[in-house]
Amino acid sequence: MTHFIDTNVTLSRWPFRRLRGDDTVELVKILRHHGVTQAWAGTFDGVLHKDIASANERLVHECRQHGHGILLPFGTVNIMLPAWEEDVRRCVEEHKMRGLRVFPNYHGYKLDHPDFARLLAMCDEHRLILQLAVSIEDERTQHPLLQVTDVDAAPLAGLLKLHPRLRVVILNSLRGTGTRNLNHLSACKNVSFDIATREGVEGLKTLAEKISVDRVLFGSHAPFFYFESAVLKLRESGLGEEQLARIRTKNAEALLLG
């Protein structure tokens, strides 16, 4: 069986509709069925909940209780809430997390916010992988009372000049106008991109040619997207087996090793 490290799954419930796999037990069954050996898991609770500490605690509990050794928790930090630094501390010291996931558009800040620079410095200090979700849901299907535009990741390029060792993963960024993030960040060698929103004929092949296959990660955005759709992107990519192996597992393994 082909094996995968999925760098983009999310636990708990999306507030606007039920999803196939929004129960952790069900999601883990899907992942194991398709050969996933590790999945980097955030939590939908971190998107809109104000009690981030509790959201992260539930995430860790779900990963331990139902993850069967597959789920690797990535905690949420919201720099617009008081004492967000304490949430970073808990993620590092209490939960022993390997990375964080942030949602700047849902949390109401842009990447030129001074506290975002502080968060980058803390992630660099603690050797955390930082995952930045550019989007969660296509703007065309969003609830009319929660219209959220994609994150403009352009300022990140300048910020990362101060943190050349910091490992950053851009999630859900390669759909439509979101490709501008790729143009701004393609020169940043410590930035990787997941494939969840990459579309088009041989879309992965052109992506790998633009930024190097070593910076392309398998990410399904499950359960929001069907896991199978990410697998199909690999099958139709036109890439060779060694390149596919890098996307499926090797690049993620290298990021974890730091």
C-alpha positions in Angstrom: 0.0 0.0 0.0 1.1 3.5 -0.8 1.7 5.6 2.4 1.0 9.3 3.1 1.8 12.0 5.6 -1.2 14.3 5.5 -0.1 17.8 6.6 -3.6 19.3 6.6 -6.5 17.7 8.5 -8.8 19.3 11.0 -10.8 17.8 13.9 -14.1 18.8 15.5 -17.1 20.3 13.7 -17.3 23.0 11.0 -20.1 25.2 12.4 -22.1 25.6 9.2 -22.6 22.0 8.0 -21.8 18.4 8.9 -18.9 16.9 7.0 -18.0 13.3 6.2 -15.3 12.6 8.8 -16.1 15.3 11.3 -16.1 12.7 14.0 -12.5 11.8 14.9 -13.0 8.1 14.9 -14.6 8.2 11.5 -11.8 10.5 10.1 -9.1 8.2 11.4 -10.7 5.2 9.8 -10.7 7.1 6.5 -7.1 8.1 6.8 -5.9 4.6 7.8 -7.9 3.0 5.0 -5.9 5.2 2.5 -2.5 4.5 4.0 -2.0 7.6 6.1 0.7 7.0 8.7 0.6 10.5 10.2 -1.7 13.4 9.9 -1.0 16.9 11.2 -4.3 17.9 12.9 -5.6 21.3 13.7 -9.1 22.0 15.2 -12.1 23.8 13.8 -12.7 25.0 17.4 -9.7 27.2 17.0 -11.3 29.2 14.2 -14.2 30.9 16.0 -13.9 29.9 19.7 -12.5 32.5 22.1 -11.2 29.9 24.6 -8.2 28.8 22.6 -6.6 26.9 25.6 -9.6 24.6 25.9 -9.8 24.1 22.1 -6.2 23.0 22.2 -6.7 20.7 25.2 -9.6 19.0 23.4 -7.5 18.6 20.3 -4.7 16.9 22.2 -7.3 14.6 24.0 -8.9 13.6 20.7 -5.5 12.8 19.1 -4.5 10.7 22.1 -7.9 9.0 22.6 -8.8 8.2 19.0 -5.7 8.9 16.9 -4.2 5.4 17.0 -0.8 7.0 16.7 -1.6 8.8 13.5 -2.8 12.2 14.6 -0.1 14.8 15.4 -1.8 17.9 17.1 -1.0 21.4 15.8 -2.4 23.9 18.3 -4.2 27.2 17.4 -2.9 30.6 18.5 -5.0 33.8 18.0 -2.8 36.9 18.5 -5.9 39.1 18.8 -6.8 37.6 22.1 -5.3 38.5 25.5 -2.3 36.5 26.8 -1.9 34.6 23.5 1.7 34.0 24.4 0.4 31.7 27.2 -1.3 29.6 24.6 2.1 29.2 22.9 3.7 28.2 26.1 1.0 25.6 26.8 1.4 24.2 23.3 5.2 23.9 23.8 5.6 22.9 27.5 2.4 21.1 28.4 1.2 19.6 25.1 4.7 19.0 23.5 3.3 20.1 20.1 5.5 20.1 17.1 3.7 23.0 15.4 1.0 25.7 15.4 -1.7 26.6 13.0 -3.0 30.1 12.5 -6.1 31.6 10.8 -5.3 35.3 10.3 -8.4 36.1 8.2 -10.9 34.5 10.7 -9.1 36.1 13.7 -9.1 39.5 12.1 -5.5 40.6 11.5 -3.1 41.0 8.7 0.4 39.7 8.6 1.9 43.2 9.1 0.5 43.2 12.7 3.4 43.5 15.1 2.3 40.6 17.2 2.4 38.3 14.2 6.2 39.1 14.0 6.4 38.2 17.7 4.7 34.9 17.0 7.2 34.1 14.3 10.0 34.8 16.7 8.5 32.5 19.3 8.0 29.7 16.8 11.6 30.1 15.7 12.8 30.1 19.3 10.9 26.9 20.1 11.6 25.2 16.8 7.9 25.0 16.0 6.5 24.5 12.5 4.1 27.3 11.7 1.1 26.4 9.5 -0.7 29.4 8.0 -4.2 28.7 6.6 -4.8 31.2 3.7 -8.4 30.0 3.5 -10.8 27.3 4.8 -13.8 27.7 2.5 -14.3 28.9 -1.0 -15.8 32.4 -0.8 -18.6 31.4 -3.1 -20.0 28.9 -0.5 -19.5 30.9 2.7 -22.4 31.8 5.0 -23.7 35.3 4.1 -23.0 36.4 7.7 -19.4 35.2 7.7 -17.8 36.3 4.5 -14.0 35.9 4.9 -11.5 36.8 2.2 -8.2 34.9 1.7 -5.1 35.9 3.7 -2.7 38.1 1.8 0.6 36.3 2.6 2.8 38.8 0.8 4.2 40.4 4.0 5.5 37.0 5.1 8.4 37.1 2.7 9.9 40.2 4.3 9.3 38.8 7.9 11.0 35.5 7.1 14.3 37.3 6.3 14.7 37.6 10.1 13.9 33.9 10.6 15.7 31.9 7.8 15.4 28.6 9.9 11.7 28.9 10.7 9.7 26.2 8.9 6.4 27.6 7.5 3.7 25.7 5.7 1.1 27.6 3.7 -2.2 25.8 3.6 -5.1 26.1 1.2 -3.4 28.8 -0.8 -3.4 27.7 -4.4 -6.9 28.3 -5.5 -7.7 31.1 -8.0 -6.4 34.5 -6.9 -4.7 32.8 -4.0 -1.9 31.9 -6.3 -0.5 35.4 -5.7 0.8 34.0 -2.4 2.8 31.5 -4.4 4.3 34.3 -6.5 5.4 36.3 -3.4 6.7 33.4 -1.4 8.3 31.2 -4.1 11.7 32.6 -3.3 11.5 31.8 0.4 13.2 28.5 0.7 11.8 27.8 4.2 8.2 28.0 3.0 6.3 24.9 1.8 2.8 24.6 0.3 0.2 21.9 0.6 -1.7 20.6 -2.4 -5.3 20.7 -1.1 -6.5 23.5 -3.3 -4.2 23.0 -6.3 -6.3 22.4 -9.4 -5.8 22.1 -13.1 -4.3 19.6 -15.5 -0.9 18.6 -14.2 -1.3 21.2 -11.5 1.2 19.6 -9.2 3.8 19.2 -12.0 3.7 22.9 -12.7 3.8 23.7 -9.0 6.9 21.5 -8.5 8.6 23.1 -11.4 8.0 26.6 -10.0 9.1 26.1 -6.4 10.9 22.8 -6.3 9.2 19.5 -5.5 11.0 19.5 -2.1 8.6 22.2 -0.9 5.4 20.5 -2.0 3.5 18.7 0.8 0.6 16.2 0.7 -2.4 17.9 2.3 -6.0 16.8 1.9 -7.9 19.5 3.9 -10.0 16.6 5.3 -12.7 16.4 6.3 -13.6 19.7 4.6 -12.5 18.1 1.3 -12.8 14.5 0.4 -9.4 12.8 1.1 -9.6 11.0 -2.2 -9.5 14.2 -4.2 -5.9 14.8 -3.0 -4.9 11.3 -4.0 -6.3 11.8 -7.5 -4.1 15.0 -7.9 -1.0 12.8 -7.4 -2.2 10.2 -9.9 -2.8 12.7 -12.7 0.2 14.8 -11.9 2.6 13.4 -14.5 5.4 13.3 -11.8 7.9 10.5 -11.4 7.8 8.1 -8.5 10.7 9.7 -6.7 9.0 13.1 -6.9 5.7 11.6 -5.7 7.4 9.9 -2.8 8.7 13.3 -1.7 5.3 14.8 -1.8 3.6 11.9 -0.1 5.9 11.5 2.9 9.6 12.5 2.6 9.2 16.3 2.5 7.0 16.2 5.6 9.5 13.9 7.4 12.3 16.4 6.6 10.3 19.3 8.0 9.7 17.4 11.3 13.4 16.7 11.6 14.0 20.4 11.3 
